[in-house]
Amino acid sequence: MKPHTQILVGLAAGVAVGGVARMQGSGWLDAAVVGVQPLGTIFIRLITMVVIPLVVASLFVGVASLGDIGRLGRIGGKTFAYFLGTTIVAAVIGLAAALVAHLGQGFAPGVRDALVNQAGPGGAPAVETAPTLMQTLISMVPQNPIAAAAQGDLLPLIIAVCIFAAAATVLPEARRRPLVEFCESVNALSMVVIRWFMRLAPVAVGVLIAGTVATSGAAFLEGLFRYVLVVVAAIGAHVLTTLALALRAGAGLPVVGFVRAVSDALLLAFSTASSSVALPVSMRAATERLGLRQDVVSFVIPAGVTLNKNGAAVYKAATAVFIAHLYGLLLGPAQLLAIVVTTVMASSAGAGVPGSSLVTTLIVLDAIGLGPHAAAGIALVVAVDRPLDMCRTTANTLGNLVGAAWISRSESGRAPLAGAATSPGDLPSISSPVGEEVAW
């Protein structure tokens, strides 16, 4: 049974057990549900443990591996402008959709308190205050990166990492390469640990959901279902507006023909929830079927797998609003700005593998003042993360392909080759970066 199927089974079992425990009242089953709650807390702590090494290593590799920033030239400048612009728009769309839908609001006070106590280790109280705009701006300036890492203060930590990684790009290759290789190893190690811990997810999800349903009934499940619908709708809105406009106006390509040409890459990204696995398929489609310039494709798409995650940006912003409202945190201008800024930064952290975006969302939650509640809040949405991961990974892959098409046209002064193929056809197989054979 596949991991995401196991998680869904755990979710269903938790709902069933929690529903029966709620109907029985304070019987033996209710006591059993309460007794196993520490298992959910242990899972939360294990996932939180991976955040610091994952964020530091992945961000450093992503920035430092680019080479001398001053020598990237036009293609590099256009690429990062596209990445930044579309990611900001994606974060704003996710934020706006969640605010308009009032995600996390509408729960009865008793239900919301039960959810907060259920998710929060030790029954921590709901958040009542949040940092001001000036406090947020000051907190973004790193003073002691080591102390920030020890305290879990992720925002100044990632800014410090970006500064050091940018400085590494101007070092000679002989000095930069060992740093990058070390961080690549730490990043790969973090991915292994995440995969280990996610094996506990089915049991942890069942335990957490059982307790939630037992204390709050179906109210939270209804709110969680609405959260999923809003996130998927926001991702779709970003694809149909931002990316479609960039494709038509920037690359001069028809949307339907473009999607048909890269359909195998999109389907692979959707089914595996991994943009890294879809990377070789995306590059083959871009060069052979779209006729994009090889130098553009070889830079834009691999860099995009690390740095450009539009779908993840939509998800992180919407999730931050949902969890903040659930904990009673008032979102003023400072918090809304912090959500957009940290979403853009956090979207560049992690790796193109399932589950990493869930972990790096903690950066956004920490920045708006949720503090120790951040990991507990993430635990409430982990049960529905797999379908959302599939949707946001597909949007990430599509965004990278659209960027490659736009930049290729801007460099050559014309649209991609008119004679390029528009369907996958009978193409050979290749090996993916994780050693799996990918059928074209």
N, C-alpha and C positions, 0 to 999 in steps of 0.2 A: 504494500500500500504506500502511495506517495506521501511525502511529508505533509503537504497541504491538505490531502484527504484525511490524514490522521488528525490534523488540527480541527477540521470540520466535524469529524466524529467526536472529538473531545468537546467541541462546542455543543453539539446535539446532546451528548450525555450529560453535560453540565446543566443545560436548560432543563432536561427531564428530571434530574435529581433535585435541582433547586426548586422546580415547580412542585414536586411531590413534598419536599420538606416544607414549603410555604403552606401547602394545604393541610399538612399534619400539625402545624403550629410548632410548639416547643417539644417535639418528640425526640426519639433517639436519632432519627435521621438528621434533624436540624442540628443536634449536638455534634453529630459526626461531620456535618458540613463545616461547622465552626472549628472543629478540632483539626481539620486538614488545611485550614487557611494558611498556616505557616509555609506550606509547600509553594503557594503562590508568591508569598513574600520572598522566599529563597530564589525563585525564578527571576523576580524583578531585580534582586541584588546581583545575580549572576550576569544578566544582560547589561546592567549599568556598569559592571566591572570592565567591559570591553570598550566603553565609549572613548576614554582618553587615548589609549594606544591606537585605536582605529582612526580617530579624528586627526591626531598628530601625524601619523604615518601616511595616511592617504592624501592629506592636503600637501604635505611636504613633497611627496612623489609627484603629485599632479602639477605643482608649480615648478619645482626644481628640474623636472625632466624636460622642460621646454627648451633648454639651452639659453643662450644669452638673449634676454628680452629685447635688448637694443638691436639685435640682428634678425629678429623675426620677420621684419619687413611688412609689406602690405598685407599679405595673406594672414599673418599672425594678428595684425591690428584689426582687420575686418572680422576675423574669427572671434576674437574676444569681445568686440563690440556687439556682434550678433548674439553670442552666448549671454552677455550681460543684459542686453535689451530684452530678449525673449524671456529670460528667467525672471526679471523684474515684473514684466507683464503677467507672467504665469502666477507669480506670488500675489499680485494685486487681484487677479481674477479669483484665485482660491480664497483670499481674504474677503473679497466682496461677496462671493457666493455664500460663504459661511455666515457673514453678518446679516445678509438679506434673509437667509433661511432661519436665523436665530438658533443656530446649532448649539446644543448644550443647554438651552433655556427651555422653559415650559414644564420642567419637572416640579412636582409638588415639593414643598420644603422638606417634608419628612423623607421623601424618596431621595432627594438630592443629598441630604445629610447621610442617609444610609449608604449611598454610593461612595461618597467621600470617605466615610469611615471604613467601608469595605475595601477600597483600593489603597488607602493610605496606611502604610506600616505603622502599627501602634495606634491607629485611630487618630491621626493628626488632624487638627481642625482645618476648616476650609480657609483658603487665602482671602484676606479682607482688604489688603492694601497692595499697591504695585508701585514700582519706581516711577519718578517723574521723568519728563523728557530730558532734563539736564542730568539727572542721575544716570539715565540710560546712556547718554553720550559719554559721560565721564567713565562709566564702568566699561565702556568698549576699549578704552586706552589701556594697554597692558602695562603693569608695573612690575610684577613678579610672576612670570609664566609658570614657574615651578609651584608657587603657592596657589595660583589659579587652578592648576591641574589637581593639586591636593584637595582643594575645596570644591572641585567640580564646577568652577566658574568658567564655562566653556567659551563665552564670547571673547574676552580678552585673550584667552589661550589661542584661539584659532587666528586671531589677528596677528599675534606674535609669531605663530608658525608661518603665516603667509609672508611676513616681513623677512624672516630668516631664509625661507625658501626662495624668495625673490633675490636675496643677496647671494644665495648659492648659484644662481644662474650666471653670475658674472665671474665665478671662479673658473680656473682652468679645469678642463675635463678630468684630468687625473685626480684633482682634489674633490670635485663635485661627485664623481661617480661612486666612490665608497659610501658617501652619505645617502645617495639615492638608493643604492643597493641595500643598505641597512634598513632603510624605511620600507623598501619593497618587501623585505623579509618580514618586518613587523606587521605590515599590512596583510600579507598572506597568512601569517600566524593568527592574526585577529579573525580572518575569515574562517579559519579552521575552528577556532574557539566558538565563533557564532554558530557554525554548523553543529557543533557538539551540543551547545546549549539549546538550540532550536529543537533538538530531539526530545527535550523535556517539555516543549510547548504544548503538545496535546494534553498531557496530564495537567500542566499548569493552567491552561485555558479552561479545562473542565472544572478545576477547583475554583478558579476565580469567578467563572460565570455561574457556577452552582451557588456560591455565596451571594452573588449579586442578585440572582433571581429569587433566592430565598428571602432576601431582605427587601427588595424593591418590586418584585413581581415582574409583569411584562412591560412596565413603563420604560425601563432602561433598554430593553430589546427593541421597542418601537423607536426610541431615540437613536439607537445604534443603526437601525435600518435606514432611518432618515439621513444619518450622517454618511452612510455609504452612498446613497442616491445622490446627495449633494456633491460629494467629492467626484463621483463618476461624471455627473453633469458638468461640473466645473472643468474637468479635464477635457471633456468633449467640446465645451465652449472655447477653450484655448486652442484646440486643434482646428476647429471650424472657423475661427476668427483670426487669431494671430498667425498660426502656421500656414493656413490657407492663403491669407493675404500676402505673407512673405513669399510663398511659392508663386503666386500669380504675378504680383507686382515686382518682386525681386528677381526671381529665376525665369519668369516668362513661360512657365509650364502649366498645363492643365492639371487640375487636382486629380481627376479620375485616372488619367493616363499615368500620372506619377505614382499614385498609390498602387496601380496594377503592376507597374514595373518593379516596385520594391515590396510587393506583397509577401514574398517568402521571408524577407527579413522581419517584417512586422509580425507575421504569424509566429515566427520563431521567438521573437522577443515576448510576445503575449503568452505563449505556451510555457516558456521557461522562466519568465520573469527575470531575465538576465540579459542586459544590454551587452555584456562582455561576450556571451555565447553568440549573440546576433552580430557581433562586430565583423567577422570575415564575410558573412553573407551580405551585410550592408555595403561593404567596400566593393564586393564583386558586382552587386546590382548597380552601384553608383558609376562604376567605370565601364562596364560592359553593356548595360541596358540603358543607362541614362547618358552615357557618353561624356561624363564629367572628367575634368582634367585630373590626371593621376597625382600630380603634386598637391593639388587641393584636397583630394580625397584622402591621401595618405597622412595629411596633417589634421584636417578638420574632424573627421569621424573618430579616429582614436582619441584625440584630445577631448571630443565631445563626450565619449563614454566616461571619462573621468570628471570633466568639469561642467558639462551642460546637461542638466536633468530638469527639463521643463515640467514633466509630469510630477516629479518629486516635489517641485516647488509649489505646485497647486495643492498637493496633498498635505505638505507640512503646514502651509498657512491655514488651510481649512481645519486641520487637526488641532492646531494651536488654539484657534477660536473655540472649537468644540470643548476641549479640555478646560480652557480658561473659564468659560461660562459654567461648566459643570462644577468647578471649584469656587464659583462665586467671585471670580476676579473681574473687576471692572476694567474694560479696555478703553483707555483714553488715547489721545494722539500719540503719547510716548510709547504706549504698548503696541499700537498699530504700526508705528514706524519701526519698532524693534522687531516685530514679526516679519515685516518685509525685508529688512536688512539682514537679519539672521537667517531667514529662509534662503536668501540668495547665497549666503556663505555656506550654510549647512548643506545645500544642494550640491555643492562641490566636494563635500566630504563623503566618506564611504566609498564603496566600490560597486561595480555593476553586477552585483549578485543579489539573490533574494534575501530580504531581511535587513540589509544594511541601512536603507532609508528609514526604517522604523527606529533603529538605534540613534541615527543622527538627528532625528526630530527632537531628541532631548535637548539639543543646543537651543532650539527656538523656545521651548518651554522654559528652560532655565533663564533665558534672556528677559522674559516678561514677568519674572518674579515668582514662578511656581516652586523653584528650589527643590526641596525634598519630595514634593508632590509630583515632580515631572515623571519619574520612572513609574510611579503608581498609576498616573493618568495614562501613560502609554500602554500599561498592562490591560486597560479597559478596552482598547481597540485592537489588540494583537490578534484576537480571534477572527477579525474580518480583514486582516492585512493582506492575505494572499490574493484575493480577487482585486483589491486596490493596487497591489504591487504589479499585477499583470497589466492593468490599465495604464499605470503611470510609466512602466517600462516601455510599453508600446509608444506612448507619447514622447518619451526620451529619445527613442530610436528614430522616430519620424522627424523630430526636431533637428537631430544631427544630419539627417539626409537632406532636409530642406536647406539647412545652412550650407552644406556642401554644394548644393545646386545653385544657390544664390551667389556664393563667393566665386564659384567656377565661372558663372556668367559674367560677373563683374570683372574678372581677370581676363577673360577672352573677348569680352565685348559682344558676345552673341549667346543665344540660348544653346543648351546642349544639342548634340547631333540629332538632326531630324530623323536619321535612319536608325537611331538606337532602338534596340528591342524594347517592347513594352510588356513582356510577360516573361516569367522565369524560364520557360522552355525546358529542354532536356539538357541540363548543365551537370557537370560532374560534382562529386562530393569532395569536401575538404575536411580537415580536422579543425575543430574549434579550439580556443585557447585553453580549455580545460580538458582537452584530450578526447572529447566526444566527437563522433563523426556526425556532421550536419548534412542532411540531404537538402540539395538545392531545389 
